[in-house]
């Protein structure tokens, strides 16, 4: 099984070795069929503290590293 990957924007880099990444996706409304934006926030592991707020990054699913962290940053996009 392959790990899921998303591309999103870093919205917080306050925690040590962690970034909060906001991923936006567009889904069609079930009744009206208009595309609406849905956002999710993921805590991702950043070993070297190299990513800052505003960076677009690719994150990948990994084993649980803490209560909230089950993602890791792969690269800057």
C-alpha positions as CSV (number, residue, x, y, z in Angstrom):
1,X,0.0,0.0,0.0
2,X,1.4,3.4,-0.9
3,X,1.4,6.4,1.4
4,X,-1.0,9.2,0.6
5,X,0.5,12.5,-0.5
6,X,-1.0,16.1,-0.4
7,X,0.3,19.5,-1.4
8,X,-0.5,22.4,0.9
9,X,0.6,25.6,2.4
10,X,2.5,26.0,5.7
11,X,0.3,28.1,8.1
12,X,2.3,27.7,11.3
13,X,5.9,26.7,12.2
14,X,5.8,27.5,15.9
15,X,6.2,23.9,17.3
16,X,9.8,22.5,17.2
17,X,10.4,20.1,14.3
18,X,6.7,20.5,13.2
19,X,4.8,22.5,10.7
20,X,1.0,22.8,10.3
21,X,0.1,22.4,6.6
22,X,-3.3,23.5,5.3
23,X,-4.5,21.4,2.3
24,X,-7.3,22.7,0.2
25,X,-9.5,20.6,-2.0
26,X,-12.5,21.3,-4.3
27,X,-15.6,19.1,-4.0
28,X,-18.9,19.4,-5.8
29,X,-21.9,20.2,-3.6
30,X,-24.1,17.1,-3.6
31,X,-27.3,18.9,-4.4
32,X,-26.3,22.1,-6.2
33,X,-23.2,20.7,-8.0
34,X,-21.3,24.0,-7.4
35,X,-17.6,23.4,-6.5
36,X,-16.8,24.5,-2.9
37,X,-13.5,24.6,-1.1
38,X,-12.8,22.3,1.8
39,X,-9.7,22.8,4.0
40,X,-7.9,20.4,6.3
41,X,-4.9,21.1,8.6
42,X,-2.2,18.4,9.1
43,X,0.7,18.5,11.5
44,X,3.8,17.3,9.6
45,X,7.3,16.4,10.8
46,X,10.0,18.9,9.7
47,X,13.3,17.5,11.1
48,X,15.5,20.5,10.3
49,X,13.0,23.3,10.9
50,X,13.6,24.5,7.4
51,X,10.1,25.3,6.2
52,X,8.5,28.6,7.0
53,X,5.0,30.1,6.9
54,X,3.8,30.6,3.3
55,X,5.9,27.8,1.8
56,X,4.0,25.3,-0.5
57,X,5.1,21.8,0.5
58,X,4.3,18.1,-0.3
59,X,3.5,16.0,2.7
60,X,3.4,12.2,2.9
61,X,1.6,9.9,5.4
62,X,3.9,8.1,7.8
63,X,3.8,6.2,11.1
64,X,2.5,8.0,14.1
65,X,5.2,10.3,15.5
66,X,3.1,11.9,18.3
67,X,-0.5,12.4,19.2
68,X,-1.2,14.7,16.2
69,X,1.8,14.0,13.9
70,X,1.3,11.2,11.3
71,X,2.6,13.1,8.3
72,X,6.1,14.1,7.2
73,X,7.3,16.9,4.8
74,X,8.8,15.5,1.6
75,X,9.8,18.6,-0.3
76,X,9.1,22.3,-1.1
77,X,7.0,22.6,-4.2
